[in-house]
Amino acid sequence: MTTTDTATDAGSRPPRGRAGSLTHPARTGLALVLPAVLFVVVFVFTPLLVAVYISLTDFPLIGDYEFIGLRNYALAWSDPVFGRSILYTLLYTAIVTGPILLLGYALAVLVRSHRRGAKLLRTVFFLPYIIGLTTISFVMLLEAQPNSGGVNVLLKALGLTDGTTAWLADGPMATGLIVALVVWGTSGLTMVLLMSAMQGIPREVYESAELDGAGWWRTERDITLPMVRRSLVLATVISVIGSFLAFGQFYILTQGGPGSDTTTVVMSIYRRAFIDLQLGASAAMSLILVAIIAVITATQFWLFRERD
């Protein structure tokens, strides 16, 4: 190789950055990521650290406070109302998650095709989720009233009750009514998640199954379910976390009653903060709830992990 060729090759090479310096693509990537990092630091980590500090004090809503260490955590675990609210929330989550997934899957199967009317059905099934549980809960509060509510009027017309049932005055009946309301109001989101995954499955896979003589149930079990598994895991995690954070529908319909029969964890935290005016204790309860949700979410990911 001549001296001229060597000089030409050297001139065509991109200049090397100094040791430890960032290249232009790296600087660009850092600049793009930095706003998201700042957002997380300001609105996630900073409030979390403040909550940890408040949980270690007897911080009232109004007035002075002092550092008391882990006393709030000990009081939270020894509080029977808070313990019952955790158990009730676990029970509510276990009851509501299965029907949401089953109904969402059934609706996704119904509307995943492109036949006539499928788009209209998608809109109808997804509409309750768009309206929101808060609005639906206020409507249900009116419709569940004894004598005048639509639920009792319908059941009386069918001859099933005398039309005077106080649905919200009994813990189990109120829970059943709220479960039905939540399943109807949120299964549309599960439908959309699963429908999107189903529409991404190549048509050739189903055609091959048909040629092999596979029926509908075998096709769903051996092809559709495995291929929408990740979306199903996502829908499960969203449903479980949403159930653990349930507050609005219970506050509107029962306010945790009768007594504390329908008091969820979030409602227990709300009462401690804004009724008892004990922000330190409520912060400790909130962090306990965060830890419980983290453990349950990690367990779900472990159970649904990919296996060879």
C-alpha positions, 0 to 999 in steps of 0.5 A: 500500500502506498503512502497516498493510499494510507493517507486517503484511508486515514482521511476517510475514517470518522474522527475518534472521540476522546476517551470518556467523551460521548459521541453525537448519537449518544448525546442525542439519545441522552437529550431525548431521554433526559425529559422523561428521566426528569419527569420520573425523578420529580413526579415519582421518586421525589414524592415517594421519598417525601412519603417515606419521610412523612411516614416516619413522623406524626405528621398531622394535616394541620399543626406541628410534627415530630419524628417517631420512627417506625411507630406508624408501621407498627400501628398500621399492622396492629389496626384491625380495620386496616387488616380487614380492609387488606383482606377484603381488598384481596377477596374483592380482587380475587372475585373480580379479576376472573370475570373481567378476563373471561368476559373481555376474552369472549368479547374480543373473540366476538369482535375480532373479525371484520364482518359487518357490525363488528365495529359497532359492537366494539364501540358499544362494549368499550363505551362503559370504560370510556364513560368511567366507573365514577359516572356509572357508580352515580347512575347505579346509586340511583338505580339500586335504591329500594322501591324506586331503583331500576334494579328492584323495579326490573326484578319485581317485574320478573317476580324474583323479589318484592322490589324493596331490596336494599342492595347497598345496606348489606355487605355481600349484596353490595359487594356483588353489585359492585363486582357486576358494575366493575366487570361491566365497566372495565372488561372493554379495556381487556377486550381491546387489548386481546382483540389487538393481539388476536388481529395480529395473528397471521391468517395462515396459522388458522388455515393450517389448523383448519387443514389439520382438522382442528375445531374451534375450541382446539384452535383457541386453546392451542393457537390463540391463547398462546399467541395472545399470552403477553396481552393476557398477562398485561390485562391481568396485571392492570386488572389486579392493580386497579382492583387493589386501588379501588376507591371511587365506586366504593366511596360513591355506593357504600362509603365503606359500609355497612360498618366497615364491611366494604372498606377497601385499603385505599378507603382506609388510607383516605379515612386516616388522612382526611377524617382522622387527620393523621397524614403520617399514619396514612403515608405508612399505610400507603407504603405498605400498600405499595409493597403489597402491590409490588409483591403481587405484581412480581409474583404475577410476572414470575408465574407468567414468565416465559418457559422453554 
